[in-house]
């Protein structure tokens, strides 16, 4: 879907059309932009940007609160439409999904015509625009879906893969963020043709296990099937506070509230599938944006356990805290339970998220 949350809001209130619109947290608090219109993007506004910065870039920005229940209802109707064409649907989020239509008999079996018809029906049903990518695998379909946005579609045929990927910037590869992109640029790699000059072994030296993935994707190779059921690897809740929590005591005072939300989400998830927690973790982001995460394995989730981890994490910075996150990692399904060493990480990031 094209700028989904913002598009739904503009549909609900047509007077917003043509204006720079963003959906997310208030600019007066520590919220972030969840989605924005193309008019807002012209000013440099984008998703995950702090709302305060978005307002500075675009003073006339119309900032609207998130109405998740509305977006979920619209998403439910749109995704129900997909199943009229294939049972192989892999939702990625409320506004995005993979469809394997290789065995579909609709539209004479043409994936291109199926995509066109689905987009047309979405607009007739919801008055919202969607874009589509048609390709032999998930990686290329994802890239293609962004190629003709907004309200377009792009096809990559099997005999076009080689020429297409050679000119593809490495930043378009899934999993390549700013850090990896910089590392690639330092190696003289700007596009997939440059990347193809490196052997799989060489890429593994520079990027570890992700090196094999880079080797394959730079050649347009992606053998992942469309997966209709996903098993979550982790579950967490986070809160970014409008005012910094000045002390460890204030941080600990927030744990019961976060823990209650965490328990509700965990119980809901475990009702749907059998998952066993294996590792607890707490994340703190200090007022200087330094972020630390500490983990503890082999312990069932408990308020006391999270409190203990919070105390340990706070000692690393001993500064006011702007964000607290509680979470758990799960054992893979059908895996034997085993203890493992705990480890911790430190990172620095400029953006905050209200939940995960």
N, C-alpha and C positions, 0 to 999 in steps of 0.2 A: 504494500500500500504506500502511496505517496504522502509523506509527512502526516501520518495517520491521525495522531491525537489532534493536531492542529486542524487537519481537514475535517474531522468530525465536528469540532467546535465551530468552524466556519459554516458548515452545513446547518448546524443548529441555529446559528445567528448569521444570516446572510450579510448583515451590515459589516461584518468583519472581512469580507472578501476584498482582496486587493490591498489589505493592510498588513504590516509586519506583525505577525501573531506568534506567540510562544506559549507553550503549556509547561508548567513546572512550578517550582517553589517561588514564593514571593521574593522580589528583588531586595526587600528590606530585611530579609532573613537569609540564612545560609542554604537556600535552595539551589537547584540546578535546573537547566532547561531539559525537559524530557523530549520535546519535539517542537519544531518551529516551521512556519510557512516559508515558501521560497522567497517571498518578499523580505522576510527577516534575514534569510541567508545572504542576501545581497550586501548586508551590512557586516557580515562576518559572524553572525550568530549561528551557533550549531548546538546539537544535543550534547549533554554532559558539561556544558559551559556553565559556570556560576551565574545565577540570575542577575547578580549585581553587575557583573561585567557585560552581560548582554544588554542591560539598560544603558550602560555607558556607551556601548557601540551604537545603539539604536535608541535614542531618547524617546522616540514615538512608539516604541514597542508596546503592544497590547499583551500583557502577561496574564494568563488565565490559570486557575487552579486545576489540578489533575482530577478528572472525573472517571476513575478507573472502572466503576461499574458500568458506565455508559459504553466505554471502549470495549469492554469484555463482551457486552451484549451484541454490539455490532460485529466484533470478531467472530463470535459464535455463529452468526448467520452466514457470514462470508465463508468460514471454514466448512460449514455444512454443505455449501455449494460445491466445494472441491470433491466431496465424496460421491457426487453424482457422476463424476468422470473417472475416478479411480479409488480403490481402497488403500493404495500406497501413498499416504499423505504423512509428511513429517513436519509438524508445526515447529518453527524456531522461536516464535514470539507471537504476540497478538496480531501482528501485521505482516507476518512473513511465513512462508512454508515451502517445502519441496514437494513436488508431485511427480511420481514415476508414472508416466502415461504410455510406456512402451507397449503395453498389452491392451490399451484402451481402444475400443471400436468407435468411439465418438469422432465426429468430424472426419470420417474416412481414415481414422488412425493418424491424422496429422497433428503432431504436437504443436506446430505453429498455429493451426486453426483452433485447436483446443484452447490455447492461451488467449487468443484473440476473442473467442466466444466467452470465456470466463470473465475477462476484463469488461466486456460489453455487458454481461449480465450483472456484474458487481455494480457498475454504474447505474443500470436501470433499476436495480433493487435498492441501492444505498445512496446514490448520487455522490459517489466517491470514486476517485481515479486510482487505478492500480497499474503497475508496470510489471513486465515479465521478461525472464530470460529463458531461452530454449537452447539446450546443449546436451551432449552425450553424457555428462557427469555433473555432479553437484557443484564442484568448484567453478566450473565454467558457467553453469547456469546462474550461480550467484553473481559472478562478475557481469554476466550479460544482463541481468535484471536491473543493474544500475547504469547500463550503457546509454539507454535512451530515456532516462527519467527527465521530467515527469511524464506520466501517461503515455508510455511507449513500450515497445518490446524489441528485443534484439535476438537474432539467431546465430549460433555458431555451429556450423555443420561439421561432421567428422573430418572432411577433407580440408577444412579451414583452420583446424586447431593449431597446426604448426605455425602458420603465418600469424595467427592472432596472438598466440602467447609470446612470440618473439618480441613484439613491440609493446607488451603489457608492462607497465611500471611495477616494480617489485612491491610498492606500497599497496597495490591492489590484491596481493596474495593474502588470503585469510591467515591470520596469526602473525602477520608482520606489522608490529606497532612502531612507534617512533624510535624506540631504542634499537630494535632489530634493523629498521630502515637505515638508521645512522651507521650502524655497523656494516651494513651492506654497501652503503655509499662510500665508506672509508676503504672498502675493498675494491672500489671502482665499479660497483654493480648498480646500475640504474634501472635496468629492465630485465626481463626473463632471458633475453638473448645473452646478455652479459653473464647471467647466473648459470646458463647452460655450459659455460666455459669451465666451470668448477666440477670436479669429480664428486661423487657421493661421499667418498672418504674425506676429501678436503672440506666439504661442507660440514661433515660431522665433527671435524676438528674445531671449526669455528662456532658451530651452533648446537652441538650435541645431538640428541635424538631428533630435534627439529630439522637438522640438516638433511635427513632422508626425505622429510616432507617437502622441503624446499627443492630438492633435486627432482622429485616427482611432479610437483605442481608447476615448476618452471617449464615442464614439458607437456603440461596439460593432462597429466595422469592423475586420476582420482578414482579409486575403485570402491569407495564407500557406498553401500546401498542406501536407499531411502529407508529409514528406520521408523516404523510406526509407533513403537513404544520406547521411551527413554527412561533409563534408571538414573535418578539424580546421584551425583557423587558427593554432594554436600548440601547443607541447608544453613542459612544464616539470617539474622536480622541486624539492622544497623540503625542508628539514630545520629543525625547531625544536629547539634544544639545551637540555637540562636545566640546564646551567650555561652562563652567558654566555661567549662566546669573547672573551678580554680584549684581544687585539691583532690587528693585521693579519696577522702571521705565523701565528697560530692559525687565522685565517679561510682563508688560502691553503692551509694544511695540510689543510683539509677539502675543497678543490676536487677532488682526484683521486677521492675516494670518491663525491661527488655526480656527477662527470663520468661515472664508470663506470655508475651507475644511469641517467643521462641517455642515454648511448649505447645501452644495452640497450633502453630504451623507444623511442628514435628508430628503431633498426633494426627493431624489431617493427612499428612504425607504417608504416615505408617498405616492409616486405614486403607489407602489405595494400594500399597505394596509393602512387602516384608523387607524392611531395611534395618540393619543393626548398626548403631553408632559405634565408631572405633576411636575417634579422636575429637576432643573438644578444642576449640580455639577462641581466643579473644583478640580483637583488633582495636588498637587505640590510635587516633590521629591527634597529635598535639597542635597547639596554636601556631606553631611554625611550619605546619603541614608535614612534619616528619611522622611517618607511620610505622608502627611496630605490631607484629603479630606473634603470639606465643601459643604453643599447642601442648596438649597433654593426652597421651594415648592410654588406652586400657581402662578408661573410667566412664561410667554412665553419666549422662547429662544431669547436672544438679546445680541449684543456685549457689551452693557452697563451692562447687568446683569452679564455676565461672568467676565467683568472687576472688578465689585464690589466684586464678590466672590474671585477673584484672590488677590485683596488687603487684604481681610480678612484672606485668607489662608497664605499669605506671612508673616503677622504679627506674626504668630505662631512660625516661625523659624527665620525670619530676617537674613537669610543666602543666599549665592549664590544658585541658582536653576539649577538642571540638567534636569528636566523633567516637562512639563506642559501638563495637560490633560483637555479637555472640554467635557462635556457629558450631557445627559438627560435621565431620566427614564420616561417610558410611563404608562398611565393608562391602566389597563387590558381592552380588547375589551368589548364593551357593558356595561362598568361599569359606574355608575353615577359619575359625577365629584365632588370631594370634596377636601377641604383643609386639609392639614395634617401638623403636627409639623415637622420642619426640624431637622436634627441631623448631627453630624459630627464624623469622625473617624480618628484615627492615627494608622499608622502601619509602620513597618520597613521591607524592602525587599532588597535583594542583586541584583536583576536583573532588567533590564530596557526593556521596549517593545516600539517599534516605533509606533504601532497603536493598537487599541482595537475595 
